[in-house]
Amino acid sequence: MSDKESVVIIGGGPAGLTAAWELIKDGGDARYDVTVLEESQEFGGIARTVRHNGNRMDIGGHRFFSKDDRIMQWWAQTMPLQGAPSYDDKKLGRSHELEPGGPDPEKTDKVMLKRHRVSRIFWNKHFFDYPISLSVSTLKAMGPRITVEAGFSYLKSVFHKLPEDNLENFYINRFGRKLYSMFFEGYTEKLWGRHPSEISADWGSQRVKGLSIMGVLKNAVQKLLPKKRSNAEVETSLIEEFWYPKLGPGQLWETVEQNCVDAGVTVLTGAKVVAIHRENGVIASVDYEDAEGKRTTLKADQFISSMPVKDLVEALDTEQDPAPQDMVAVAKGLPYRDFVTVGILVKRLKLKNTTDIPTLGNPPIVPDCWIYVQDPGYKVGRLQIFNNWSPYLVKDVDDTVWIGLEYFCEEGDDFWNMTDEEATRFAIKELTRMGVINGAHEVLDAHRERVKKAYPAYFDTYDQMPELVEYLDSFGNLYCVGRNGQHRYNNMDHSMATAIEAVGNIKEHRTSKRNVWSVNTEKSYHESK
């Protein structure tokens, strides 16, 4: 017999693995018997790294920074920050900007690189700053007529605030109707498949919080001041520096998983949770199936779930002990947006670097990490240039450019159901039409990756989430964490924070779970000041 408290963690993504490590570190192996059940064979969830023919893809793009010092320390303890010039730093003369004392990324793989963020918007054959700024280049690209219209439109929004009962009004209040119609309306509909007027304003308060014209102006003025600000003083969407694992975000989570196993955590892959059993008002056990369909029952004292809420309630809704039908209806109605990335390897880009930022490659490339395609004439939502995230993601970084085209769709729709060849042809045609490449003859390789339930959406039954939260919290030993576990479009650091809060509750035997659900909603977690 063991006196250890048993904990089952559903999901091996950032939230699940953070919970596992928080339980087991600092002698926790003597107090807790921890098991992680991961449905796939990979770790990191959407923050995994995909390998293809020597090149690596970051699914969705992951910047490692946080306003939460616990998270920054957590990352630094897992994978130290670079201390010697990396490949691109040496070529671009950035060695003076590096942190002293850390490992040399040329000699070790387990290291965080300091990255310089550049992101721009592609709209109407022009590039704009992202987030949209009021720079000279922006005003020149818009032209005098549109600039005047946007200015008066913004002034109207200052003196006539709309009720923020939907995402459309949220954006109009901060940018004016003209800029909203240019840069937010079409892109939001592309992302979610719904018009912003049908989406809860919660999404805006979740993702952009303090971002507005005034926020952009304030940031522009403060950048001119001699004192350099830390990331903690800058609105999240305006952060210009971040950390990044040398071999992509999945490298960090693979490291965490190995650390957990070394410390005594049991990690099972190919383990899909299909049923959750209740006894006396608490969760008693879960059933999981392996790749061959063999079912195993696992009992535990505590359960931490990062699986999608919809799937969680479905697993609770058994014939022998059905969940309340109103809760089942809410869970079934929760919407998601699925995601497809098409990786394209080319010799060169047709785009020219018109910025003053030096770039890598032969010939040089544009410096962007992301290019947001907010022009409604294209289906692609964003372009990633993996060379700029980390040169180590690209097998031949001197002579090839590795691009990721991000598409938002729904599982089972026409785009989702395309073959790899069809999706690749579609992506190449869009790149060519945008003027990013000259044509299919320049493509050297391609890879398509599909991701289910990538983005929890804020419409349909989402407004009934508080009722579902109350029901799930009634099981005292069940903690819902992470993006899908809470049906909240959190960043990676917020997902980790929910896990840290949940583990704190388990260790301190706290009853209320308000702190777990309050991450990135209460003032202490806000991204803006």
C-alpha positions, 0 to 999 in steps of 0.5 A, a space after each residue: 500500500 502507498 500513502 501517496 496521493 494519486 493524480 491522473 492528468 489528461 493531456 500532454 500539452 503545456 498545461 498537462 505537463 506543467 501540472 505534472 512537473 509542479 506536482 513532482 518537483 522538489 520531492 513531490 515524488 514522495 507525495 504524489 503518484 502522477 500519471 499523464 495520459 496523452 492521446 497522441 504520440 507527441 507532446 506540447 499539443 498545438 505547441 509541438 514541433 513538426 519535423 519534415 525532411 530535416 525542416 521543422 514547423 512551429 504549429 501556430 507560432 509560439 513566442 515565449 514571454 509572459 507578464 507572470 514571473 513564475 512562468 518566465 522563471 519556469 522556462 529559464 529553469 527548463 531551458 537556459 537562455 543563450 549566452 553566446 552568439 547564435 548562428 544569425 546573431 553572429 551574421 547580423 552582429 547582434 552579439 552585444 545584445 545577448 545575455 552573458 553566462 549561458 550556453 552557446 547554441 552552436 554547441 548545445 541544442 537545449 537552449 533558448 534564443 532571444 528573438 526580435 519580433 517583426 510582424 506585419 499586415 498584408 492588405 491591398 498589396 501593401 505592408 502595414 505594421 502589426 499591430 496597426 500603427 500610425 507610422 509614416 509608412 502606414 499613412 503613405 500606404 493608406 493614402 491621404 483620403 483613407 487616412 482622413 476618413 480613418 482619423 474622423 472615424 476614430 474621433 467619432 468612436 472616442 465621443 460615441 462609444 458603442 455597447 460592447 456586447 459583441 466583438 465588432 463594437 469592441 474593435 470599433 470603440 478602440 480603432 474607429 469604424 474605418 480601421 475596423 472595416 479595413 483590418 479587423 472585420 474581414 480577418 476576424 470572419 476569416 479566422 472564426 467563420 463568423 461575422 464579428 457582430 456574432 462573436 462575444 466581446 470576451 474574445 477581444 478582452 481576452 486577446 487584445 485587452 489594452 490594444 487601441 489607437 491610444 495604446 499604439 500612440 503611447 507605445 510609439 512615444 515611449 519607444 523614442 525615450 532613452 530608457 529601455 522598457 522591459 516586456 512587463 511594461 509593454 502591451 503584449 501585442 506590442 512586445 518586440 523581444 521574446 525567447 524561443 527554443 532553438 529547435 522550436 516550442 515542442 523541444 521545450 515540452 519534450 524536455 519537460 516530459 523527459 524531466 517528468 519521467 526521470 522524476 517518476 511520472 508515468 507518461 502513457 502515449 496513445 492513451 485516449 480517455 473515453 469514459 470518466 466515472 463518478 462515485 459519491 459526487 467525485 471523479 473515481 476513475 477514467 477509462 482510456 483506450 490504446 491504439 488497438 482499442 484495448 480499454 483500461 480503467 485507472 483510479 485516482 484521488 485527483 484529476 486534472 483535465 486539459 482535454 476539450 470541455 466538449 469531450 470531457 462532458 461527453 466522457 462523463 455522459 455515460 448510459 449508467 450515470 448520465 450527465 444533466 442534459 442541459 449541461 450536455 447541451 451546453 458542452 455539445 454546442 461549444 464551437 471550435 475552429 480547426 487549423 491547417 498549416 501548409 509548409 512550403 520550401 522555396 529557394 527565394 522569396 519574391 518579396 524584397 526587404 524594404 525595412 532597415 532590419 538586416 536579414 539572413 540568407 542568400 539572397 536576404 529575406 524579409 525579417 518577419 516572423 509572421 505576416 498577417 494576411 488581412 486582405 479578404 481576397 485570400 483564404 490564408 490567414 497568416 504566413 510564418 517565415 520559420 527562418 526568422 523564428 530560429 535558423 535551426 528550424 531550417 535544414 539549409 538556412 543559407 539557401 532556402 526559405 521555409 514558409 508556413 501558410 496558416 488556414 482556419 477552417 472546420 473539420 470536415 469542410 472542403 478545405 479540411 478534406 483536401 488531399 495533401 497535393 490539393 492543399 499544397 497547390 492551393 497554397 502555392 497559387 495564393 503565394 504566387 498571386 500575393 507576389 511572395 513567390 514567382 510560381 510553383 517551379 520555385 517550390 522544393 518541398 511541401 508538407 500539410 499539417 491538420 490540427 483539430 480544435 485549435 481555437 476555442 470559439 466565443 459564440 453559440 453556447 459559449 455564453 452559458 459557460 458559467 453554468 458549465 463551470 459551476 457543474 464541473 467544479 461540483 466535482 471537488 477533485 476535478 480541475 480543468 486547465 489549459 486552452 481547451 480544458 477551459 474553452 478559453 483562447 489563452 496564450 501558452 503562459 496562461 495555460 501553464 498558469 492555470 495548471 500551477 494554480 490547480 496544483 497549488 489547490 491540490 497541495 493546499 487542499 483548497 476548495 474554491 477553484 476560482 483562482 484556476 478559472 480567473 487566470 487571464 481574466 482578473 486584474 492581476 493577470 491582465 496583459 495591459 496596464 
